[in-house]
Amino acid sequence: MNDDFDWVALSGRRAKGKRPEYFEDPALDRLYSTVFALAAEVSALRERQDTIERLLEANGVVKREDIENYTPDRGAGEERGIATRAYVARIMRGFQQHVEAMEADDPPIMDVVDRLSRE
C-alpha cells in the first residue's frame, strides 16, 4: 500500500467544466450524487464479497493476495452481471416509476405531433 497516497486530496478533486444541474434545488443534485456514489461502493463490495465466497468455496481459505488477483470465469462473470443489473434496477425503480407515471399521464410525443398535423 502506498503511504504517500492522499485520499483527502483525491476526494476534493474537481472535474473540468461546470457541474451538470438536473434539479432546481442544487441540494438534490448533491444528494443524488452522494447516493449514486454510495451505490457504486456497495456494488464494488458485493463483487468483492462474491470473490471471497468463491475463493472460500474453492480453497477453504482466503488470502488477501488471492482476492486482489481473482478474475472471475465466464460463468461467474455472467452471474455477477445479472446480479448487478438487478441491483441497479432496484436502485432506479423509483425513477422508473416516475417515468412510467409521466408516460401514463402524457401521450407519446408522436401521437401529439400526428394529432396536431391533422388539425
PyMOL commands that set and color helices and strands:
alter all, ss='L'
color gray80, all
select helices_A, chain A and resi 7-11+26-59+64-69+74-105+109-118
alter helices_A, ss='H'
color red, helices_A
deselect
rebuild
show_as cartoon
